[in-house]
Amino acid sequence: MRLDKFLSQQLGISRALILRELRASRVTIGSEIVKSGSYKLKPEDEVAYEGNPLKQIFGPRYYMLNKPEGYVCSTDDPINPTILYFMDEPLAEKLHAAGRLDMDTTGLVLLTDDGQWSHRVTSPRHHCEKTYLVTLVQPLADDTAVLFAAGVQLHGEKELTKPAVLEKIEESLVRLTITEGRYHQVKRMFAAAGNHVVALHRERIGEIELDLDLAPGEYRALTQEEIDSIGLTK
């Protein structure tokens, strides 16, 4: 990456202003002042602006976050706090959620700056499974699992949902695995079955399971095995 582009991203100012900062001798690489914006950065270069180190980012990034309630998964929201509040990473604003959760839904969120990878998570043709722990207002009806396996008619939609797997844990606590990502799908499926969701927590996306060591609001980088597993979805 060119030095001027890197500085523009890091400092959030235009390349024209970056040239002014370079000419003013405010940028160093190692112990040397650099004034050329066309300089090609190398992984080992230590860049600083006015003596403050700037961290280079090489290659795409992949994280899992244990999302708490009360945050939206968009990267910019004028009203509500976003999940980027928790991401203590350079250029965190370049990350996006690969599969969003509602504000009141908790659990696993994957964040990346790799658009193709996130598309494999969210595209219906890849059939990437998502598993949720669901708390219901009423005890689960006996026929709900059969109904979900056959497909549910959601209000306002023509096509049935794709077959889903429902596991009863307690009378009003279930685990649901779906392969789609329709708007408020889990809540609408249970509404179609005459029930109501009072709490929703995502546990798994594809082969990636939420790390139980992560408290709400904590995150970690994905392992290479977790990253590669997304490409193995059908």
Contacts in CASP RR format, 6 or more apart in sequence:
PFRMAT RR
TARGET T0000
AUTHOR 0000-0000-0000
METHOD contacts of the structure
MODEL  1
MRLDKFLSQQLGISRALILRELRASRVTIGSEIVKSGSYKLKPEDEVAYE
GNPLKQIFGPRYYMLNKPEGYVCSTDDPINPTILYFMDEPLAEKLHAAGR
LDMDTTGLVLLTDDGQWSHRVTSPRHHCEKTYLVTLVQPLADDTAVLFAA
GVQLHGEKELTKPAVLEKIEESLVRLTITEGRYHQVKRMFAAAGNHVVAL
HRERIGEIELDLDLAPGEYRALTQEEIDSIGLTK
1 40 0 8 1.000
1 41 0 8 1.000
1 56 0 8 1.000
2 37 0 8 1.000
2 38 0 8 1.000
2 39 0 8 1.000
2 40 0 8 1.000
2 41 0 8 1.000
3 22 0 8 1.000
3 27 0 8 1.000
3 29 0 8 1.000
3 34 0 8 1.000
3 36 0 8 1.000
3 37 0 8 1.000
3 38 0 8 1.000
3 39 0 8 1.000
3 40 0 8 1.000
3 41 0 8 1.000
3 47 0 8 1.000
4 15 0 8 1.000
4 18 0 8 1.000
4 19 0 8 1.000
4 22 0 8 1.000
4 37 0 8 1.000
4 38 0 8 1.000
5 15 0 8 1.000
6 41 0 8 1.000
6 47 0 8 1.000
6 54 0 8 1.000
6 56 0 8 1.000
7 18 0 8 1.000
7 21 0 8 1.000
7 22 0 8 1.000
7 27 0 8 1.000
7 37 0 8 1.000
7 47 0 8 1.000
7 49 0 8 1.000
7 54 0 8 1.000
8 14 0 8 1.000
8 15 0 8 1.000
8 18 0 8 1.000
9 91 0 8 1.000
9 94 0 8 1.000
10 49 0 8 1.000
10 54 0 8 1.000
10 90 0 8 1.000
10 91 0 8 1.000
11 18 0 8 1.000
11 21 0 8 1.000
11 49 0 8 1.000
13 21 0 8 1.000
18 37 0 8 1.000
19 37 0 8 1.000
21 27 0 8 1.000
21 49 0 8 1.000
22 34 0 8 1.000
22 35 0 8 1.000
22 36 0 8 1.000
22 37 0 8 1.000
23 35 0 8 1.000
25 33 0 8 1.000
25 35 0 8 1.000
26 49 0 8 1.000
26 50 0 8 1.000
27 33 0 8 1.000
27 34 0 8 1.000
27 35 0 8 1.000
27 47 0 8 1.000
27 48 0 8 1.000
27 49 0 8 1.000
28 34 0 8 1.000
28 47 0 8 1.000
28 48 0 8 1.000
28 51 0 8 1.000
29 39 0 8 1.000
29 45 0 8 1.000
29 46 0 8 1.000
29 47 0 8 1.000
29 48 0 8 1.000
30 45 0 8 1.000
30 46 0 8 1.000
30 47 0 8 1.000
30 48 0 8 1.000
41 47 0 8 1.000
41 56 0 8 1.000
43 56 0 8 1.000
43 58 0 8 1.000
45 56 0 8 1.000
46 53 0 8 1.000
47 53 0 8 1.000
47 54 0 8 1.000
47 56 0 8 1.000
48 54 0 8 1.000
54 90 0 8 1.000
55 90 0 8 1.000
57 90 0 8 1.000
57 91 0 8 1.000
60 112 0 8 1.000
60 113 0 8 1.000
60 114 0 8 1.000
60 117 0 8 1.000
61 89 0 8 1.000
61 95 0 8 1.000
61 111 0 8 1.000
61 112 0 8 1.000
61 113 0 8 1.000
61 114 0 8 1.000
61 221 0 8 1.000
62 110 0 8 1.000
62 111 0 8 1.000
62 112 0 8 1.000
62 114 0 8 1.000
62 117 0 8 1.000
62 221 0 8 1.000
62 222 0 8 1.000
62 226 0 8 1.000
62 227 0 8 1.000
63 87 0 8 1.000
63 89 0 8 1.000
63 95 0 8 1.000
63 110 0 8 1.000
63 111 0 8 1.000
63 112 0 8 1.000
63 219 0 8 1.000
63 220 0 8 1.000
63 221 0 8 1.000
63 222 0 8 1.000
64 108 0 8 1.000
64 109 0 8 1.000
64 110 0 8 1.000
64 111 0 8 1.000
64 208 0 8 1.000
64 210 0 8 1.000
64 211 0 8 1.000
64 214 0 8 1.000
64 219 0 8 1.000
64 220 0 8 1.000
64 222 0 8 1.000
64 226 0 8 1.000
65 83 0 8 1.000
65 86 0 8 1.000
65 87 0 8 1.000
65 108 0 8 1.000
65 109 0 8 1.000
65 110 0 8 1.000
65 111 0 8 1.000
65 214 0 8 1.000
65 217 0 8 1.000
65 218 0 8 1.000
65 219 0 8 1.000
66 106 0 8 1.000
66 107 0 8 1.000
66 108 0 8 1.000
66 109 0 8 1.000
66 210 0 8 1.000
66 211 0 8 1.000
66 214 0 8 1.000
66 215 0 8 1.000
66 216 0 8 1.000
66 217 0 8 1.000
66 218 0 8 1.000
66 219 0 8 1.000
67 73 0 8 1.000
67 83 0 8 1.000
67 101 0 8 1.000
67 105 0 8 1.000
67 106 0 8 1.000
67 107 0 8 1.000
67 108 0 8 1.000
67 109 0 8 1.000
67 216 0 8 1.000
67 217 0 8 1.000
68 106 0 8 1.000
68 216 0 8 1.000
68 217 0 8 1.000
69 103 0 8 1.000
69 104 0 8 1.000
69 105 0 8 1.000
69 106 0 8 1.000
70 80 0 8 1.000
70 81 0 8 1.000
70 103 0 8 1.000
70 104 0 8 1.000
71 80 0 8 1.000
71 81 0 8 1.000
71 82 0 8 1.000
71 83 0 8 1.000
71 85 0 8 1.000
71 86 0 8 1.000
71 103 0 8 1.000
72 80 0 8 1.000
72 81 0 8 1.000
72 82 0 8 1.000
72 83 0 8 1.000
72 103 0 8 1.000
73 82 0 8 1.000
73 83 0 8 1.000
73 97 0 8 1.000
73 99 0 8 1.000
73 100 0 8 1.000
73 101 0 8 1.000
73 109 0 8 1.000
74 82 0 8 1.000
74 97 0 8 1.000
74 100 0 8 1.000
75 82 0 8 1.000
75 84 0 8 1.000
75 93 0 8 1.000
75 95 0 8 1.000
75 96 0 8 1.000
75 97 0 8 1.000
76 82 0 8 1.000
76 93 0 8 1.000
80 103 0 8 1.000
83 97 0 8 1.000
83 109 0 8 1.000
83 111 0 8 1.000
84 92 0 8 1.000
84 93 0 8 1.000
84 95 0 8 1.000
86 217 0 8 1.000
86 218 0 8 1.000
86 219 0 8 1.000
87 95 0 8 1.000
87 111 0 8 1.000
87 219 0 8 1.000
89 95 0 8 1.000
94 113 0 8 1.000
95 111 0 8 1.000
95 112 0 8 1.000
95 113 0 8 1.000
96 111 0 8 1.000
96 112 0 8 1.000
96 113 0 8 1.000
96 115 0 8 1.000
96 118 0 8 1.000
97 109 0 8 1.000
97 110 0 8 1.000
97 111 0 8 1.000
97 118 0 8 1.000
98 110 0 8 1.000
98 111 0 8 1.000
98 112 0 8 1.000
98 117 0 8 1.000
98 118 0 8 1.000
98 121 0 8 1.000
98 122 0 8 1.000
98 205 0 8 1.000
99 109 0 8 1.000
99 110 0 8 1.000
99 118 0 8 1.000
99 121 0 8 1.000
99 122 0 8 1.000
99 181 0 8 1.000
99 205 0 8 1.000
100 109 0 8 1.000
101 107 0 8 1.000
101 109 0 8 1.000
101 202 0 8 1.000
102 184 0 8 1.000
102 200 0 8 1.000
104 200 0 8 1.000
105 200 0 8 1.000
105 201 0 8 1.000
105 202 0 8 1.000
106 199 0 8 1.000
106 200 0 8 1.000
106 201 0 8 1.000
106 202 0 8 1.000
106 216 0 8 1.000
107 201 0 8 1.000
107 202 0 8 1.000
107 203 0 8 1.000
107 210 0 8 1.000
107 216 0 8 1.000
108 202 0 8 1.000
108 203 0 8 1.000
108 204 0 8 1.000
108 205 0 8 1.000
108 208 0 8 1.000
108 209 0 8 1.000
108 210 0 8 1.000
109 202 0 8 1.000
110 118 0 8 1.000
110 121 0 8 1.000
110 205 0 8 1.000
110 208 0 8 1.000
110 222 0 8 1.000
111 219 0 8 1.000
112 118 0 8 1.000
117 227 0 8 1.000
117 230 0 8 1.000
117 231 0 8 1.000
120 126 0 8 1.000
120 128 0 8 1.000
120 230 0 8 1.000
120 231 0 8 1.000
120 233 0 8 1.000
121 128 0 8 1.000
121 205 0 8 1.000
121 206 0 8 1.000
121 230 0 8 1.000
122 128 0 8 1.000
122 181 0 8 1.000
124 179 0 8 1.000
124 180 0 8 1.000
124 181 0 8 1.000
126 231 0 8 1.000
126 233 0 8 1.000
126 234 0 8 1.000
127 179 0 8 1.000
127 233 0 8 1.000
127 234 0 8 1.000
128 179 0 8 1.000
128 205 0 8 1.000
128 206 0 8 1.000
128 230 0 8 1.000
128 233 0 8 1.000
129 177 0 8 1.000
129 178 0 8 1.000
129 179 0 8 1.000
129 204 0 8 1.000
129 205 0 8 1.000
129 206 0 8 1.000
129 233 0 8 1.000
130 177 0 8 1.000
130 178 0 8 1.000
130 179 0 8 1.000
130 181 0 8 1.000
130 202 0 8 1.000
130 204 0 8 1.000
130 205 0 8 1.000
130 206 0 8 1.000
131 175 0 8 1.000
131 176 0 8 1.000
131 177 0 8 1.000
131 202 0 8 1.000
131 203 0 8 1.000
131 204 0 8 1.000
132 175 0 8 1.000
132 176 0 8 1.000
132 177 0 8 1.000
132 178 0 8 1.000
132 186 0 8 1.000
132 200 0 8 1.000
132 201 0 8 1.000
132 202 0 8 1.000
132 203 0 8 1.000
133 169 0 8 1.000
133 173 0 8 1.000
133 174 0 8 1.000
133 175 0 8 1.000
133 200 0 8 1.000
133 201 0 8 1.000
133 202 0 8 1.000
133 203 0 8 1.000
134 173 0 8 1.000
134 174 0 8 1.000
134 175 0 8 1.000
134 176 0 8 1.000
134 186 0 8 1.000
134 190 0 8 1.000
134 197 0 8 1.000
134 199 0 8 1.000
134 200 0 8 1.000
134 201 0 8 1.000
135 172 0 8 1.000
135 173 0 8 1.000
135 197 0 8 1.000
135 198 0 8 1.000
135 199 0 8 1.000
135 200 0 8 1.000
136 172 0 8 1.000
136 173 0 8 1.000
136 174 0 8 1.000
136 190 0 8 1.000
136 195 0 8 1.000
136 196 0 8 1.000
136 197 0 8 1.000
136 198 0 8 1.000
137 172 0 8 1.000
137 195 0 8 1.000
137 196 0 8 1.000
137 197 0 8 1.000
137 198 0 8 1.000
138 172 0 8 1.000
138 194 0 8 1.000
138 195 0 8 1.000
138 196 0 8 1.000
139 171 0 8 1.000
139 172 0 8 1.000
140 166 0 8 1.000
140 168 0 8 1.000
140 171 0 8 1.000
140 172 0 8 1.000
140 174 0 8 1.000
140 195 0 8 1.000
141 193 0 8 1.000
141 194 0 8 1.000
141 195 0 8 1.000
144 166 0 8 1.000
144 190 0 8 1.000
144 193 0 8 1.000
144 195 0 8 1.000
145 166 0 8 1.000
145 167 0 8 1.000
145 168 0 8 1.000
147 193 0 8 1.000
148 161 0 8 1.000
148 163 0 8 1.000
148 164 0 8 1.000
148 165 0 8 1.000
148 166 0 8 1.000
148 176 0 8 1.000
148 189 0 8 1.000
148 193 0 8 1.000
149 163 0 8 1.000
149 164 0 8 1.000
149 165 0 8 1.000
149 166 0 8 1.000
150 160 0 8 1.000
150 163 0 8 1.000
151 160 0 8 1.000
151 161 0 8 1.000
151 162 0 8 1.000
151 163 0 8 1.000
151 164 0 8 1.000
152 160 0 8 1.000
152 161 0 8 1.000
152 164 0 8 1.000
152 189 0 8 1.000
152 192 0 8 1.000
152 193 0 8 1.000
153 160 0 8 1.000
153 192 0 8 1.000
154 161 0 8 1.000
154 182 0 8 1.000
154 185 0 8 1.000
154 188 0 8 1.000
154 189 0 8 1.000
154 192 0 8 1.000
155 188 0 8 1.000
155 191 0 8 1.000
155 192 0 8 1.000
157 182 0 8 1.000
161 178 0 8 1.000
161 180 0 8 1.000
161 182 0 8 1.000
161 185 0 8 1.000
161 189 0 8 1.000
162 178 0 8 1.000
162 179 0 8 1.000
162 180 0 8 1.000
164 176 0 8 1.000
164 177 0 8 1.000
164 178 0 8 1.000
164 179 0 8 1.000
164 189 0 8 1.000
165 176 0 8 1.000
165 177 0 8 1.000
166 174 0 8 1.000
166 175 0 8 1.000
166 176 0 8 1.000
166 177 0 8 1.000
167 174 0 8 1.000
167 175 0 8 1.000
167 176 0 8 1.000
168 174 0 8 1.000
169 175 0 8 1.000
175 203 0 8 1.000
176 186 0 8 1.000
176 189 0 8 1.000
177 204 0 8 1.000
178 185 0 8 1.000
178 186 0 8 1.000
178 189 0 8 1.000
182 188 0 8 1.000
186 197 0 8 1.000
186 200 0 8 1.000
187 197 0 8 1.000
187 200 0 8 1.000
190 196 0 8 1.000
190 197 0 8 1.000
191 197 0 8 1.000
202 210 0 8 1.000
203 209 0 8 1.000
203 210 0 8 1.000
204 210 0 8 1.000
206 229 0 8 1.000
206 230 0 8 1.000
206 233 0 8 1.000
207 226 0 8 1.000
207 229 0 8 1.000
207 230 0 8 1.000
207 232 0 8 1.000
208 222 0 8 1.000
208 226 0 8 1.000
208 229 0 8 1.000
208 230 0 8 1.000
211 220 0 8 1.000
214 220 0 8 1.000
END
